[in-house]
Structure formats: C-alpha cells, structure tokens
C-alpha cells in the first residue's frame, strides 16, 4: 500500500473550495465597501450633473431677464420721444371758477408734450393743492388725449379775515382771496363772536332761497350775519331792509317769514318795510314810519 495513504491524509496539493460560511468576514466587508463606494461615486456624478443643469437654467433665465429689461427700456424711450403720442387734445369738465388755461397750468399737462411722460398721480395732487379744486380725476386716452374732471369749491360769500377779503363757501370757510382776475360779486358774511353754532344754518338759508321757500335772489343780498342772539340776519342794500330769522324753530320761522313777505308784496307795502323778524312763532314788521305786529 502506498505511503501516501498510510495515515489516511489527503494530498497536500489538493484544492478544496472553502464554503462561503467559512470564509473570512473581512472579504465580505471589503466587497460591501467597494459596492457602496461605487454607488456613492455614481450619486456624486449625478448630483454634479443636476447642479450643472440648474445653474445653466438660472443663467438662461437671468440672461433673458436682462434682455427683456433692456428691451423694455428701449421701447419706453422710443415711446416717450415719439410724435405719435404727442398730446393734441385736453378736455376739462366741471370747471366753473377756473379757466381751462389755469387748469392746464396747475396740472402741468400741456398740448404738444408727450402724453406718456405725464405722471397722472402727480398732476392730480397738484390740482388738489389749489384752493378751488375739491375733487379731480384725470384719464389718459392714448395716443393723444386727456380728460380732466373737476369738482370745484363754490363760493357763496365774501369773508373778511385778517384784513383780507376772501371767497368763502356755504359753511363760512375761506377758499381763496378775492382777485380782480377771478372776480365775483357775493354777499359779505359776518360771524359774530359766540355765533359759531349758527353757521350751519347759512347753508340751509341758501337751499331755501333756491327752492323758493325764502323768496329772495342772492343778487340783491348785500350782507348775511350769524348773530350771537341765535338768528340769521339778511340785509338787502337796494331796499335798505333787514330780515331776521331765529334758528330755534328754523322751518316754521322761515315759512312765516315767506308768508308775511308775500302778503306785503300783494298789498304793495313791501317797499316801505325796514325790518321783518320771525321768532317764537310770530312775525314782526317794522315800517319806515311805524311798527306793526
């Protein structure tokens, strides 16, 4: 029997494949590390590609934005210098005291200038700074027209304040000084000290005159006074007549005043009257030579 088999050994050069469960653990860890490293490199490469794509898109967007901005500036410059948008018509509506030339001067809008160069908000603010304008609206109608709509402060009286004669509204508020270039004859308003609560009745008086409840025309009134005694007095200069209406019961006193004046006119005695006073439910009439109740 050969010696090779004497001790029942296997051949020294024989190769036997080691089962997977008996292999050293370090080989499995190495392969796993290589696998993870490969995946990490792939992810890194993918991230770089995505970053490059985003960066390229951002650059394109920025370039397009700059191009559009420059294009817009060029178009605007061309528009504000083009004769196509030259202002040819400016319509002014609602102006009574202000002439069209004054409205254009205050607003800064001029015929012949480019309509796109006008800042409408600034033009409206400039008009509102003037004493006569209460409300304003400006519309631009391309290519060459503007429409300016005004609502003015309407004067009802003259009011002397600090030695200067002003136009005043129906509430006795000063509007602007009386000027020869903008002259309008109106009744002079006097507000006595302590008669501030009577001022709201001034507007009522004007409305009653317009409705005919008080049979007077504003053109014949020389002076209106709010008195501390709680009455509104009206002086008619051409007739040298004074009317006094107490405000404690305004509507009834005004109605009685109108009836008395109508009765005196029918009897042709109104021209001889010096004063008519309506208060406390009664009417007193003072003639030039006597007094009647």
Secondary structure, 3 states (H helix, E strand, C coil): CCHHHCCCCCCCCCCCCCCHHHCCHHHHHHHHHHHHHHHHHHHHHHHHHHHHHHHHHHHHHHHHHHHHHHHHHHHHHHHHCCHHHECCEEEEECCCCCCHHHHHHHHCCCCCCEHHHCCHHHHHHHHHCCCCEEEEEEEEECCCEEEEEEEECCCCEEEEECCEEEEECCCCCEEEECCHHHCCCCEEEEECCCCHHHCHHHHHHHHHHHHCCCCCCHHHEEEEEECCCCEEEEEECCCCEEEEEECCCHHHHHHHHHHHHHHHHHCCCHHHEEEEEEECCEEEEEECCCEEC
